[in-house]
Amino acid sequence: MDTINYQFTEAFAKEMDSKDPMADFRNEFLFPKVDGKEAIYFCGNSLGLQPKSTAGYIQRELDNWANLAVDGHFHGEDAWYHIRKKSKPALSEIIGAHEHEVVAMNNLSSNLHFLMVSFYQPNPKKFKIITEAGAFPSDMYMLETQVKFHGLDPDKVIVEVSPRKGEHTLRTEDIINSIHEHEGELALVMMAGLQYYTGQVFDMKAITEAAHQVGAKVGFDLAHAAGNVPLKLHDWGVDFATWCSYKYMNSGPGNVSGVFVHERHAEDTSLPRFAGWWGHEEAERFKMEKGFIPMYGADGWQLANSNVLALAAHQASLDIFQKAGIENLRQKSELLTGYLEFLIGQITGDSGVLEIITPKNPNERGCQLSLHIHKGGKAVFDEFYKHGVVGDWRHPNVIRLAPTPLYNSFLDVYRFARILEQSLKKFT
Ligand SMILES: *Cc1c(COP(=O)(O)O)cnc(C)c1O
């Protein structure tokens, strides 16, 4: 794959598109317009595009509601009562898990809290949490307030692993060393699987092994990893994980999150939980009796009956993922992001105007590249937008670009590169 001879020509980009087995999936999505023209959309890291099929999936549930009302809970193959089961085949492929290890529910930030209730049990000996420095704000606030909830001091509990001086991303060895350095006191490693700012994929397998060696639990926030890079949560032995579905998973703004709980915890009724009736043993649920009995597996962490309209939109996207296959998408993704990296290199060379801070090694990144703009600043980014490129700007000087394999083309990447070339000429 790395032997490909990329070229900075429109003809090359078009040839790549014509050979791309995933190319037709682009037609299944709705593209936003900038100034009346279809955008070059590189913002799937923030909000994935709407599948054309989504409206029909939602309409079907609206019709069920209109025609069946309360009977919709138990009627026919769409019965809402069983809707949690529908997303499991696709989710388990995307996440690398067994079906009983995954469930779609709530929102990501809520799920982080609920999972911490079960998997962060500090005691006077083991109470520390390792995370990455510069984590997504919701994750930072979650950790801070969870620690305070247990009556502890965040400054004494939360250990942040930072990049070395002059480096932008974390070295696996530094994360592992930190795990060993704190081993006597470490309760949990809770970090991103793919860092939202730098685009770095962490070595989840190695981190999990190291944490388990010292008797700590491991959880990952997979907001930027799910639907972007292939994952093997079950085989890696990760204890728990959660993600959102509106970024690479294209399920619509704020839509449902997913949860993974490893099989080894499936029957552990001793884990503390904040329970609700939807996590209660299904056969007993409508007896409406006292005494919580958790369902087997991830389902036992559910609280409330499912948001059917939200899950319909979720399913529209999951069905596309299942048709495409996460491994096929990944193959294209490496080529597409490799092409973007190549073209940026052709344009900027060693001029120092910008620097890609995302790892060069494809195994250490997903589709996103993060650029540090050293000259021209936000004016360069604003110029992109004027020319129809939707990316995102992160204070103080980072542009994130995420060509996603489901709906971006090599021609998108080529066109973007020409716009980048012009913008840099104008502002540097
Ligand atoms: C996007 C993102 C979130 C957002 O959380 P919501 O609860 O969906 O608003 C949280 N954490 C990370 C790491 C993210 O990338």
The ligand as an SDF file (V2000), in Angstrom:
LIG
                    3D

 15 15  0  0  0  0  0  0  0  0999 V2000
  -17.1490   14.3320   20.4100 C   0  0  0  0  0  0  0  0  0  0  0  0
  -16.6160   13.8950   21.7110 C   0  0  0  0  0  0  0  0  0  0  0  0
  -17.4220   13.9230   22.8630 C   0  0  0  0  0  0  0  0  0  0  0  0
  -18.8180   14.4940   22.8130 C   0  0  0  0  0  0  0  0  0  0  0  0
  -19.6240   14.0010   23.8070 O   0  0  0  0  0  0  0  0  0  0  0  0
  -21.2370   14.0510   23.7170 P   0  0  0  0  0  0  0  0  0  0  0  0
  -21.6760   13.4830   24.9740 O   0  0  0  0  0  0  0  0  0  0  0  0
  -21.6080   13.2520   22.4970 O   0  0  0  0  0  0  0  0  0  0  0  0
  -21.6200   15.4970   23.5320 O   0  0  0  0  0  0  0  0  0  0  0  0
  -16.8910   13.4440   24.0400 C   0  0  0  0  0  0  0  0  0  0  0  0
  -15.6320   12.9540   24.0980 N   0  0  0  0  0  0  0  0  0  0  0  0
  -14.8280   12.9140   23.0010 C   0  0  0  0  0  0  0  0  0  0  0  0
  -13.4540   12.3600   23.0940 C   0  0  0  0  0  0  0  0  0  0  0  0
  -15.3050   13.3900   21.7820 C   0  0  0  0  0  0  0  0  0  0  0  0
  -14.5140   13.3770   20.7140 O   0  0  0  0  0  0  0  0  0  0  0  0
  1  2  1  0
  2  3  1  0
  2 14  2  0
  3  4  1  0
  3 10  2  0
  4  5  1  0
  5  6  1  0
  6  7  2  0
  6  8  1  0
  6  9  1  0
 10 11  1  0
 11 12  2  0
 12 13  1  0
 12 14  1  0
 14 15  1  0
M  END
$$$$
